[in-house]
Amino acid sequence: MKVIKKGEGEPELVVVGSVHGDEPAGKKAIEKILQEDIEFRKPVKFIIANEKALEEGERSLEADLNSSFPGDPDSDLHEERLAAEITEHVEDRIVVDLHTTRSTEDAFVNIKNLEEETKELVKASGVENSACFPSESGVLIEMASSAILVETGPQGTENAAKKSFEVLKNFLSCRGFIEGECSRSDPTFFRYFETVEGDWEFQAENFQKVGKGEVYAKRGDEELVAEEDFYPVLMSTNGYEGKLGYKAHKAD
């Protein structure tokens, strides 16, 4: 784990990249921000999380880091010890956690609640869609006072690294940590309600409504037909093994 602090004073914001070793975009975005000639008006702490897994090009070495929080400093598992170290840095802080995905080309934001402060963080990211997964456990953003997890595009691509940098720089500008252009979004918020298991060929589009009675996935002669209106979130043919993705409703 590498920790870099910029600006004077105790940071209220922690930016975390590359929790998973096969997602280098977060690391690249942080390094690019640090290489630029930027004056930090308010202090920020940057963490490049799972350096050992990054070196191996593996998602994790012994456990999924983003399922290991708050961690255990005495664990035999690398990721559980690392989770405990990271938790000390992010508790009672605002957190931006940069990730990539295999499920969609477009950036989106995962959040743990629909509180106004969380919504404001999403708006500062400039990203248009955000999904709330309130029942998750063991993930980094649950350790923070307020947090967003930004998925910036296809895993392992330069486009994802570029988007990670753009989102990060925009967020820092919008929240007054650095001087620069700020583009706030007017995002649509969704609330998760169901996981769709199994390997399927996805037939719809993420964040676009699937109406009751519409076919949204196929497998050979089998079809999945919507029993009610819903919005697909992170659904894809090849994004997960044994899982199509998630169903959500629009949040109030």
Secondary structure as GFF3:
##gff-version 3
##sequence-region A 1 252
A	DSSP	beta_strand	2	6	.	.	.	ID=ss1
A	DSSP	beta_strand	13	17	.	.	.	ID=ss2
A	DSSP	alpha_helix	25	35	.	.	.	ID=ss3
A	DSSP	beta_strand	44	48	.	.	.	ID=ss4
A	DSSP	alpha_helix	51	56	.	.	.	ID=ss5
A	DSSP	three_ten_helix	65	67	.	.	.	ID=ss6
A	DSSP	alpha_helix	78	90	.	.	.	ID=ss7
A	DSSP	beta_strand	94	101	.	.	.	ID=ss8
A	DSSP	beta_strand	108	111	.	.	.	ID=ss9
A	DSSP	alpha_helix	116	125	.	.	.	ID=ss10
A	DSSP	beta_strand	129	132	.	.	.	ID=ss11
A	DSSP	three_ten_helix	140	143	.	.	.	ID=ss12
A	DSSP	beta_strand	146	154	.	.	.	ID=ss13
A	DSSP	alpha_helix	158	174	.	.	.	ID=ss14
A	DSSP	beta_strand	188	197	.	.	.	ID=ss15
A	DSSP	beta_strand	201	202	.	.	.	ID=ss16
A	DSSP	beta_strand	215	219	.	.	.	ID=ss17
A	DSSP	beta_strand	222	225	.	.	.	ID=ss18
A	DSSP	beta_strand	231	233	.	.	.	ID=ss19
A	DSSP	beta_strand	243	250	.	.	.	ID=ss20
###
